[in-house]
């Protein structure tokens, strides 16, 4: 590994130590000492690891894509080990596997939890859960920048005019992402306060929403979001992690020549408007559309929050929306809407080219100047193939672990898509505390797989298993 790899990982261990320090201050300020020892241990551990990584004497060489992928994966494995310390050394007698399960679920912004009753937890640990999601969200965005060469050229153009990212450009774009991420977090917090949500809940929810996480500070969301107005505002806030994190930046520094930077967001806007209109026409019930709008926004942004007042006959539709996902540069998961839309357009063009051979059909999306290359089409197609393979693989392993087929299928999708289980997927009563350690390990592995992007796995397989 190069010096850059060590600095990259060390930065997030330092961020973890900073969150640990704030948690210690929170405990002393409010006289909450149940999880204090765990925060102290995580602070010391993360500081020692970050100092060790920074002191490694390595030459500054240009790292290849394989080293970048391995660095990202190592972060998803080892950073949650530090984040699990407050769970393990708290007063709640949580086993190591449960502690690691909870921390990986938070760091990957999935939201699966082993806690039955959130009210039994002290406030410092509830805030820690939300903080692990926040750290995981920024780690995911930084990882996208680090692995930018894996994705298509149009995605690169939404960031920079450079053909590839050197260390300086990666640092520059990362700082921009960090500033935007912090700004949107504070904005979310203030909006939640404006709609009269108490400070502690607003803080936890702002950390959760910006990261597309699934942890709640209460057992029942209806206790916080208890009116149509709040549900509508909350639905709009959830869409912040559906659109690109650069949307706000591009809107502020808008130039006519940069209109192409909005191409994906324009397509996403059309997509979400069509969904809202369609649901409004066909699935409105009890003269209250706010519940459907809430679940719709939650699904497309891969958060997963929902209320019980959702018809069971549309569970599969919400699962499909989870699979599609949102923007490339958002904290949401999913296959990404632009990939699926581009593949559908490419397939239709191929069919039309055979029926009308004299016509020319370009693989262009709306609001985009340049056509999508065939190489990008192949990447998108491979991503979907790997997703299907991963979905059936995790479903198979969970079935072996004692789950029913439907339960394994739904849980497999939500795991790979890093979306919390809820009533709109028919899994609201699922208890992760009582599943076997075997099943927990399988879910942990696939939560990480879902966050590192499917195409990166194929690249590693090609490197290490298909050398010839």
QUIZI-V214379 format. One record per backbone hydrogen bond with DSSP energy under -1.0 kcal/mol. NH is the residue of the N-H (numbers start at 1). CO is the residue of the C=O. Records with the same first field share a line. If there is no record, write none. Layout:
# QUIZI-V214379
NH = CO + CO
This chain:
# QUIZI-V214379
3 = 59
6 = 2
7 = 3
8 = 4
9 = 5
10 = 6
11 = 7
13 = 9
14 = 10
15 = 11
16 = 12
17 = 13
18 = 14
19 = 15
20 = 16
21 = 17
22 = 18
23 = 19
24 = 20
25 = 21
26 = 22
27 = 23
28 = 24
29 = 25
30 = 26
32 = 27
39 = 35
40 = 36
41 = 37
42 = 38
43 = 39
44 = 40
45 = 41
46 = 42
47 = 43
48 = 44
49 = 45
50 = 46
51 = 47
52 = 48
53 = 49
54 = 50
55 = 51
58 = 56
61 = 59
68 = 64
69 = 65
70 = 66
71 = 67
72 = 68
73 = 69
74 = 70
75 = 71
76 = 72
77 = 73
78 = 74
79 = 75
82 = 78
83 = 79
84 = 80
85 = 82
88 = 84
89 = 85
99 = 95
100 = 96
101 = 97
102 = 98
103 = 99
104 = 100
105 = 101
106 = 102
107 = 103
108 = 104
109 = 106
110 = 105
120 = 117
121 = 118
126 = 122
127 = 123
128 = 124
129 = 125
130 = 126
131 = 127
132 = 128
133 = 129
134 = 130
135 = 131
136 = 132
137 = 133
138 = 134
139 = 135
140 = 136
141 = 137
142 = 138
143 = 139
144 = 140
145 = 141
146 = 142
147 = 143
148 = 145
150 = 147
151 = 148
156 = 152
157 = 153
159 = 156
160 = 156
170 = 166
171 = 167
172 = 168
173 = 169
174 = 170
175 = 171
176 = 172
177 = 173
178 = 174
179 = 175
180 = 176
181 = 177
182 = 178
183 = 179
184 = 180
185 = 181
186 = 182
187 = 183
188 = 184
189 = 185
190 = 186
191 = 187
192 = 188
193 = 189
194 = 190
195 = 191
196 = 193
197 = 192
202 = 198
203 = 199
204 = 200
205 = 201
206 = 202
207 = 203
208 = 204
209 = 205
210 = 206
212 = 209
213 = 208
223 = 220
224 = 221
225 = 221
226 = 224
231 = 227
232 = 228
233 = 229
234 = 230
235 = 231
236 = 232
237 = 233
238 = 234
239 = 235
240 = 237
241 = 238
242 = 239
243 = 239
245 = 329
247 = 244
250 = 246
251 = 247
252 = 248
253 = 249
258 = 255
259 = 256
261 = 258
262 = 259
263 = 260
266 = 262
267 = 263
268 = 264
269 = 265
270 = 266
271 = 267
272 = 268
273 = 269
274 = 270
275 = 271
276 = 272
277 = 273
278 = 274
279 = 275
280 = 276
281 = 277
282 = 278
283 = 279
288 = 285
293 = 289
294 = 290
295 = 291
296 = 292
297 = 293
298 = 294
299 = 295
300 = 296
301 = 297
302 = 299
303 = 298
304 = 298
310 = 308
314 = 311
315 = 312
318 = 314
319 = 315
320 = 316
321 = 317
322 = 318
323 = 319
324 = 320
325 = 321
327 = 242
330 = 328
335 = 323
336 = 324
337 = 326
340 = 336
341 = 337
342 = 338
343 = 339
344 = 340
345 = 341
346 = 342
347 = 343
348 = 344
349 = 345
350 = 346
351 = 347
352 = 348
353 = 349
355 = 351
356 = 352
359 = 356
364 = 362
368 = 365
372 = 363
377 = 373
378 = 374
379 = 375
380 = 376
381 = 377
382 = 378
383 = 379
384 = 380
385 = 381
386 = 382
387 = 383
388 = 384
389 = 385
390 = 386
391 = 387
392 = 388
393 = 389
394 = 390
395 = 391
396 = 392
397 = 393
398 = 394
399 = 395
400 = 396
401 = 397
402 = 399
403 = 398
408 = 404
409 = 405
410 = 406
411 = 407
412 = 408
413 = 409
414 = 410
415 = 411
416 = 412
417 = 413
418 = 415
419 = 414
420 = 303
425 = 422
426 = 423
427 = 422
430 = 427
440 = 436
441 = 437
442 = 438
443 = 439
444 = 440
445 = 441
446 = 442
447 = 443
448 = 444
449 = 445
450 = 446
452 = 448
458 = 454
459 = 455
460 = 456
461 = 457
462 = 458
463 = 459
464 = 460
465 = 461
466 = 461
